[in-house]
């Protein structure tokens, strides 16, 4: 085989692709707000859900009674366009010879590449949902120095009040309470150490407040703490999720039963078959390149189904 032909040969690795498609990182929480839906095309149109999509309808029909007719409503469609993301690592054949188990080495690389792609997606979601400009009036609460959660000297300030106000606002908009909460690491620290929460659970036998306790306390099935960090220079690290809390109603169907026609705050529209791991050779076969590719876009489909509590901390801001 000629050098040029060898250099051009690209092969999808089914084993590494299977690993990539099943891989997740527990520090990443974007999927809880924007669950993935497979799409077959790069571009398309999806429905945007108004309040009527969340209404529980009366469906009982008595014998010989008329059917339960509901008024028609126009379905608003918006366009989406997925974008390709990819990252690769080059491995010299000498590294392959030195590795005691090259297949495990490749699998390790595949997971590292997926972590990079997942972090990019995580930050894209976090940047959007932590921007107060992306929430309508009545669906956001920007705390100030007189209402911060991390100031123990503030009397009468309770995160419980703030979170229940957020739950109530969502319910008033869509008729349902939120089923998902994402908490930034610093907001989580203030929340679990706040006197109001400690007082609330002190007679229940709970010794430490956790995400599970928060879920039970606020009756929110899915409570997730964003722990991921990023660096612009490889030296200094910053939180992807800041001192914010996002509550939302999200489609919780299993992936196989999930569809963009189910009412949900948002979705990640992912091209079918992605993510994918492929390999190709360079330099006459002396260098093997392992590449991870994803193709997706993030889209809000029910803006009324989410609420942002922003800037919960002020002493350590």
Secondary structure by P-SEA (a helix, b strand, c coil): ccaaaaaabbbbbaaaaaaaaacccccccccccbbbbbbccccbbbbbbccccccccccccccccccbbbbbbbbbbbbbbbbbbbccccccaaaaaacccaaaaaaaaaaaaaaaaaaaaaaaaaaaaaccccccccccccccccccccccccccccaaaaaaaaaaaaaaaccccccbbbbcaaaaaaaaacaaaaaaccccccccccaaaaaaaacccbbbbbcbbbbccccbbbbccccbbbbbbccccccccccccccccccccccccccbbbbbccccccbbbbbbbbbbccccccccccccccccccccc
